[in-house]
Amino acid sequence: MTASSEDPARSSALEDGRAQRLFRTFVALADTLVDDFDILDFLSMLAERCVDLLEISAAGVILIDQKGGLRVASASSERAELLELFAVQTQDGPCIDCVRDGQPVASSDLTAEHERWPGFTAAAHECGFRAAQALPMRLRRQVVGVLTLLNTQPDGVDEESTQLGQALADVATVGILQQRAIERNELLSEQLQTALNSRVVIEQAKGVLSEHGGNLDMDDAFTRLRGYARAHNQRLSELAHAVAEGTADLDAILTPTPRHDHDTHSTAPPTPTPPR
């Protein structure tokens, strides 16, 4: 078999292997419905797979935090992480413009962008990067971050790598938002369950107070419970737990909270003098 006949076969095998890795990557990025989901591990995989599958030298991910600030979430190398950190600290660079506008930002030769990004281009030069392609991590109008593809050669990021990078960023964005929605729902469910549990404990405490007070009316028992909690700066749910568990001073709670009516000691207004 000649070299000319071997090269196409070898090229085809390489393409098949790359396609399989790309497929597995999309599946992995879409699979966020796992109990041990780790956002940092997830985004590290995104950056590393980009370098493995695309014609680039490095990749980094910056996310928008809950307060609207920018945080470096992952990078495929130490140099890429340093450059991303510098961009966040100085608010300068294609990644910053991309996350602000929600649109891709590219530079095929960073040495020609000194006026546009003076700090970033100098830092990129020190880190050995000559080209950058920033891709928004966005679902409709909601931007969650930016995926930055970096090259050490001043020939930009090719069109195929840019398109695949955007596709990977899109899938990762859906995964992140899906996980955030799950966490919010779990938090709301936990808060609701806590409220329901507290309600049950309060009912138990009312029963304990009612029995201890000689069949005290349940509404009156709740009034005493709430009044004691307020008078002693205690959370109602915590006091109810103490009552239900038998660790609270029931007699003190049942003692009516004294009312401080300021008008009981006021001086009566003087009798007006009849006109002469």
PyMOL commands that set and color helices and strands:
alter all, ss='L'
color gray80, all
select helices_A, chain A and resi 3-30+39-53+78-90+94-101+110-112+118-127+159-212+218-231+236-245+250-254+262-265
alter helices_A, ss='H'
color red, helices_A
select strands_A, chain A and resi 58-64+70-75+105-107+131-139+142-151
alter strands_A, ss='S'
color yellow, strands_A
deselect
rebuild
show_as cartoon
